[in-house]
Amino acid sequence: MAAEVGERAAEVDEKAVAIQVEPSRRNQEWILTLLPAFPLGLLILRLWYASRQDTQTLLLLAQHVSPLGMLSVVLLTTMWALPAVVLVGRLLGPLYRLSTLRHSWLVRSADRVPDWVVAIAVVLGTLGWQLRFLPTLVMLTLAVVGLTVRERQPDRAALIRFFCLVLPVAVAVLAYVVVWPAIRQAAATGDTATLVLFAAPPGLAPFLTGPVPPVFARPITEGLAWLLLALLPLVAGVVVLRAPILPMIAVEVAAEPGGDRPAEVVVGNLITGDEQMATMLDRAGAVRFIRNDQMISRVLCPDPGAVPRSGVHLHHWYVEWSMLSWLAPHPLPPQEDPRCAGRPAG
């Protein structure tokens, strides 16, 4: 009789636990809806920004701009965010659990990220992050590896000592030897941000592979997590707003159909074109409809690219270049065309 009562009590406890867990799982399903909504929101924001907040221009752009092209722009410009989210998430979860011996939403989120996703994130970061951020990538990777070993192999002291102390110190020494020329250049030119990004992360790696005092664990881990969640959409939005979505051209326009003398040069983005006219969005944000028989000439204006802010380099690998940019063939130097500056060619 007592055994039956005990079994029934155990069944009641299991059902109570299931009832408590199931709503929390259902409450987390809304997060999945944000995954496709976030890039879609970035696309709409980019069109709204390009239309200068004019509804009719926004509708015109939405009709002619290729969704695949815009999605490619969003993915290429925000690809750097995936390694940051994955590595920071896998770092903060185990750090909180090892420090407090308790569970939280950070721990549950980190447990849902498999090791192969972490490996892909490291590869993407190595290829896509700028040179000045690669020491930070090394620091995050070493911290994730050390915390994972400490958490999964708590009884193997020699293994923990190797991955949490010996390996981070050896990699830090090697990193300082490799990037020392860039550190000297940054110090000589007064580039403080680049100097900190090269000098600080390798030395901090050995201190991130172990637990922190329990009283500081929650403020540190959750504070960094909420800061990342708040800043990431803002930074991604700024990057997408600056990304080009339409080709930039310059058109010499005659005053009359069939004329051969340019009355003006229109510089702007080509929205669409057909056998009758071309539709452009000029630099002032106004939509221009230009007849084909008034066009004297047109030229594709080169992308000026981002203006470099630092001259620090490592063996001619500039700190603002990613590994893909460094390994890929350099683009041809753009030829100056007066039409791209708004002046006639003649």
C-alpha positions as CSV (number, residue, x, y, z in Angstrom):
1,M,0.0,0.0,0.0
2,A,2.8,2.4,0.9
3,A,4.6,1.6,-2.4
4,E,1.4,2.4,-4.4
5,V,1.1,5.7,-2.6
6,G,4.7,6.5,-3.3
7,E,4.3,5.7,-7.0
8,R,1.2,7.9,-7.3
9,A,3.0,10.7,-5.5
10,A,5.9,10.3,-8.0
11,E,3.5,10.4,-10.9
12,V,1.9,13.6,-9.5
13,D,5.3,15.2,-9.2
14,E,6.3,14.3,-12.7
15,K,3.0,15.8,-14.1
16,A,3.5,18.9,-12.0
17,V,7.0,19.3,-13.5
18,A,5.7,18.7,-17.0
19,I,3.0,21.3,-16.4
20,Q,5.6,23.8,-15.2
21,V,8.0,23.2,-18.1
22,E,5.5,23.0,-20.9
23,P,4.3,26.6,-20.6
24,S,7.9,27.9,-20.5
25,R,8.6,26.1,-23.7
26,R,5.5,27.4,-25.4
27,N,6.4,30.9,-24.2
28,Q,9.7,30.7,-26.0
29,E,8.2,29.9,-29.4
30,W,7.7,33.5,-30.1
31,I,11.4,34.0,-30.4
32,L,11.4,31.8,-33.6
33,T,9.0,34.2,-35.3
34,L,11.6,37.0,-35.0
35,L,14.2,35.1,-37.0
36,P,12.6,35.8,-40.4
37,A,11.1,39.0,-39.2
38,F,14.4,40.7,-38.4
39,P,16.0,40.5,-41.9
40,L,12.6,41.5,-43.4
41,G,12.5,44.5,-41.1
42,L,16.0,45.4,-42.2
43,L,15.0,45.3,-45.9
44,I,12.0,47.5,-45.3
45,L,14.1,49.9,-43.2
46,R,16.7,50.1,-46.1
47,L,14.0,51.0,-48.6
48,W,12.4,53.5,-46.3
49,Y,15.8,55.2,-45.8
50,A,16.5,55.2,-49.5
51,S,13.1,56.7,-50.3
52,R,13.7,59.7,-47.9
53,Q,10.6,58.7,-46.0
54,D,8.3,59.3,-49.1
55,T,5.6,56.6,-49.4
56,Q,5.3,56.7,-53.1
57,T,9.0,56.5,-53.7
58,L,9.1,53.6,-51.2
59,L,6.4,51.7,-53.2
60,L,8.3,52.4,-56.4
61,L,11.5,51.0,-55.0
62,A,9.7,48.0,-53.5
63,Q,8.2,47.2,-57.0
64,H,11.5,47.2,-58.8
65,V,14.3,46.4,-56.4
66,S,15.2,42.7,-56.5
67,P,14.3,40.9,-53.2
68,L,17.1,38.4,-53.8
69,G,19.6,41.3,-54.3
70,M,18.5,43.0,-51.1
71,L,18.6,39.8,-49.2
72,S,22.1,39.2,-50.4
73,V,23.1,42.6,-49.2
74,V,21.6,42.0,-45.8
75,L,23.3,38.5,-45.4
76,L,26.7,39.8,-46.6
77,T,26.7,42.8,-44.4
78,T,25.4,41.0,-41.3
79,M,27.4,37.8,-41.6
80,W,29.9,39.0,-39.0
81,A,27.1,38.9,-36.4
82,L,26.6,35.1,-36.4
83,P,30.1,34.3,-34.9
84,A,29.7,37.0,-32.2
85,V,26.3,35.7,-31.1
86,V,27.3,32.1,-31.1
87,L,30.6,32.5,-29.3
88,V,29.4,35.0,-26.7
89,G,26.4,32.8,-26.0
90,R,28.5,29.7,-25.5
91,L,30.9,31.7,-23.3
92,L,28.4,33.3,-21.0
93,G,26.2,30.2,-20.4
94,P,28.9,27.9,-19.0
95,L,30.6,30.8,-17.2
96,Y,27.3,31.4,-15.2
97,R,26.8,27.8,-14.4
98,L,30.3,27.1,-13.3
99,S,30.3,30.3,-11.1
100,T,26.9,29.9,-9.5
101,L,26.1,26.2,-9.9
102,R,22.6,27.3,-11.0
103,H,20.7,27.4,-14.3
104,S,19.3,30.4,-16.2
105,W,18.2,31.3,-19.6
106,L,21.8,31.9,-20.6
107,V,22.7,28.3,-19.7
108,R,19.7,26.9,-21.6
109,S,20.5,29.0,-24.6
110,A,24.2,27.8,-24.6
111,D,23.2,24.2,-24.2
112,R,21.1,24.4,-27.4
113,V,24.1,25.4,-29.5
114,P,26.0,22.3,-30.7
115,D,29.8,22.1,-31.1
116,W,29.6,22.0,-34.9
117,V,27.8,25.3,-34.9
118,V,30.6,26.8,-32.8
119,A,33.2,25.4,-35.3
120,I,31.3,27.0,-38.2
121,A,31.1,30.3,-36.4
122,V,34.8,30.3,-35.8
123,V,35.5,29.6,-39.5
124,L,33.1,32.4,-40.5
125,G,34.7,34.8,-38.1
126,T,38.2,33.9,-39.3
127,L,37.2,34.6,-42.9
128,G,34.8,37.5,-42.5
129,W,36.1,39.5,-39.5
130,Q,38.5,42.4,-40.0
131,L,42.1,41.8,-39.0
132,R,41.8,44.0,-35.9
133,F,39.0,41.8,-34.5
134,L,40.8,38.5,-35.0
135,P,42.6,38.6,-31.6
136,T,39.1,39.0,-30.0
137,L,38.0,35.9,-32.0
138,V,41.0,34.0,-30.7
139,M,40.2,35.1,-27.1
140,L,36.5,34.0,-27.4
141,T,37.4,30.7,-29.0
142,L,39.9,29.8,-26.3
143,A,37.5,30.8,-23.6
144,V,34.7,28.7,-25.0
145,V,37.0,25.7,-25.4
146,G,38.4,26.1,-21.8
147,L,35.0,26.4,-20.2
148,T,33.6,23.5,-22.2
149,V,36.4,21.2,-21.1
150,R,36.1,22.4,-17.4
151,E,32.4,21.7,-17.5
152,R,32.4,18.4,-19.3
153,Q,35.6,16.9,-17.7
154,P,35.5,18.2,-14.1
155,D,37.6,15.2,-12.8
156,R,40.5,15.5,-15.2
157,A,42.8,18.1,-13.7
158,A,45.6,17.7,-16.2
159,L,43.2,18.2,-19.2
160,I,41.7,21.3,-17.5
161,R,45.1,22.7,-16.8
162,F,46.2,22.3,-20.4
163,F,43.1,23.9,-22.0
164,C,42.4,26.5,-19.4
165,L,46.0,27.7,-18.7
166,V,48.8,26.2,-20.8
167,L,47.0,26.6,-24.2
168,P,45.7,30.1,-23.7
169,V,49.1,31.3,-22.4
170,A,51.0,29.7,-25.4
171,V,48.5,31.1,-27.9
172,A,48.8,34.6,-26.3
173,V,52.6,34.5,-26.6
174,L,52.4,33.4,-30.2
175,A,49.8,36.0,-31.0
176,Y,51.9,38.8,-29.5
177,V,54.9,37.7,-31.6
178,V,52.8,37.6,-34.8
179,V,51.0,41.0,-34.3
180,W,53.9,42.9,-32.7
181,P,54.6,44.9,-35.9
182,A,51.0,46.0,-36.0
183,I,51.0,46.9,-32.3
184,R,54.1,49.1,-32.8
185,Q,52.5,50.8,-35.8
186,A,49.3,51.5,-33.8
187,A,51.3,52.9,-30.9
188,A,53.5,55.1,-33.2
189,T,50.5,56.5,-35.1
190,G,48.3,57.0,-32.0
191,D,45.6,54.6,-33.1
192,T,44.4,53.8,-29.6
193,A,41.4,51.6,-30.7
194,T,43.6,49.4,-32.9
195,L,46.2,49.2,-30.2
196,V,43.7,48.0,-27.6
197,L,42.1,45.5,-30.0
198,F,45.5,43.9,-30.7
199,A,47.1,44.1,-27.2
200,A,44.3,43.3,-24.8
201,P,42.4,40.2,-26.0
202,P,45.3,37.6,-26.1
203,G,46.3,38.5,-22.5
204,L,42.7,38.3,-21.3
205,A,42.1,34.8,-22.7
206,P,43.6,32.8,-19.7
207,F,41.3,34.8,-17.3
208,L,38.1,33.8,-19.1
209,T,38.5,30.0,-18.9
210,G,37.4,29.7,-15.2
211,P,34.6,30.8,-12.9
212,V,34.1,34.2,-11.4
213,P,33.0,35.0,-7.9
214,P,29.3,34.0,-7.6
215,V,28.3,37.5,-6.5
216,F,29.5,39.0,-9.8
217,A,28.4,36.1,-12.1
218,R,24.9,37.3,-12.7
219,P,25.7,41.0,-13.3
220,I,28.6,40.2,-15.6
221,T,27.0,37.4,-17.7
222,E,23.4,38.8,-18.0
223,G,24.7,42.4,-18.3
224,L,26.9,41.4,-21.3
225,A,24.1,39.3,-22.8
226,W,21.6,42.1,-22.7
227,L,24.1,44.6,-23.9
228,L,24.9,42.4,-26.9
229,L,21.1,41.9,-27.6
230,A,20.6,45.7,-27.5
231,L,23.5,46.8,-29.6
232,L,23.5,44.0,-32.2
233,P,20.2,45.2,-34.0
234,L,21.4,48.8,-33.9
235,V,24.8,48.0,-35.4
236,A,23.2,45.7,-38.0
237,G,20.7,48.4,-38.9
238,V,23.4,51.0,-39.4
239,V,25.5,48.6,-41.6
240,V,22.5,47.7,-43.8
241,L,21.4,51.4,-44.2
242,R,24.8,52.2,-45.6
243,A,24.9,49.2,-48.0
244,P,24.1,50.0,-51.7
245,I,21.0,48.4,-53.1
246,L,21.0,49.9,-56.6
247,P,23.7,50.6,-59.2
248,M,25.1,54.2,-59.3
249,I,25.2,55.7,-62.8
250,A,25.7,59.1,-64.4
251,V,23.6,60.2,-67.4
252,E,24.2,63.1,-69.7
253,V,20.7,64.5,-70.6
254,A,20.0,66.8,-73.5
255,A,17.5,69.6,-73.3
256,E,15.5,68.3,-76.3
257,P,14.9,64.8,-77.7
258,G,17.7,63.9,-80.1
259,G,20.0,66.7,-78.9
260,D,23.7,66.2,-78.8
261,R,24.7,68.8,-76.2
262,P,24.2,67.9,-72.5
263,A,22.0,70.3,-70.6
264,E,22.7,68.5,-67.3
265,V,24.3,65.4,-65.8
266,V,22.1,63.4,-63.6
267,V,24.0,61.2,-61.0
268,G,22.0,58.7,-59.0
269,N,20.7,55.1,-58.6
270,L,19.1,53.3,-61.6
271,I,15.8,51.9,-60.5
272,T,14.6,50.5,-63.8
273,G,14.8,51.0,-67.5
274,D,12.9,50.0,-70.7
275,E,12.8,50.9,-74.4
276,Q,11.2,54.3,-73.6
277,M,12.8,55.8,-70.5
278,A,15.0,55.2,-67.5
279,T,13.9,55.7,-63.9
280,M,16.5,57.0,-61.5
281,L,16.7,58.1,-57.9
282,D,19.1,61.1,-57.9
283,R,21.3,62.1,-55.0
284,A,18.7,64.5,-53.6
285,G,16.2,61.6,-53.2
286,A,14.0,62.7,-56.1
287,V,12.7,60.2,-58.7
288,R,13.7,61.2,-62.3
289,F,12.1,59.8,-65.5
290,I,14.5,60.4,-68.4
291,R,13.5,59.6,-71.9
292,N,16.0,57.4,-73.9
293,D,16.1,59.9,-76.8
294,Q,17.3,62.6,-74.4
295,M,20.2,60.5,-73.1
296,I,23.5,61.4,-74.7
297,S,25.7,59.0,-72.7
298,R,25.7,57.1,-69.4
299,V,28.4,55.5,-67.4
300,L,28.5,53.2,-64.4
301,C,30.1,55.0,-61.5
302,P,32.6,52.9,-59.4
303,D,32.0,52.2,-55.8
304,P,34.3,54.4,-53.8
305,G,34.2,51.9,-51.0
306,A,34.7,52.6,-47.3
307,V,37.3,55.3,-46.5
308,P,40.1,53.6,-44.5
309,R,40.5,55.1,-41.1
310,S,43.7,53.4,-40.1
311,G,46.9,52.9,-41.9
312,V,48.1,50.1,-39.6
313,H,48.9,46.8,-41.5
314,L,50.4,43.5,-40.9
315,H,52.6,42.5,-43.8
316,H,50.4,44.6,-46.1
317,W,47.3,43.2,-44.6
318,Y,45.5,46.3,-43.4
319,V,43.5,46.1,-40.2
320,E,40.2,47.0,-41.8
321,W,40.5,44.1,-44.3
322,S,39.1,40.7,-43.6
323,M,40.9,37.5,-44.7
324,L,38.6,37.2,-47.7
325,S,39.4,40.8,-48.7
326,W,43.2,40.1,-48.3
327,L,43.2,36.9,-50.2
328,A,40.8,37.9,-53.0
329,P,42.1,39.7,-56.1
330,H,42.2,43.4,-55.5
331,P,39.7,45.4,-57.6
332,L,41.0,47.5,-60.5
333,P,41.7,51.1,-59.6
334,P,38.6,53.2,-60.5
335,Q,39.0,55.6,-63.4
336,E,37.9,59.1,-62.7
337,D,35.0,60.1,-64.9
338,P,33.8,63.7,-64.7
339,R,30.2,62.6,-65.3
340,C,30.2,60.8,-61.9
341,A,31.1,64.1,-60.4
342,G,28.2,65.8,-62.2
343,R,30.2,67.4,-65.0
344,P,29.9,66.7,-68.7
345,A,32.4,64.4,-70.3
346,G,33.5,66.9,-72.9
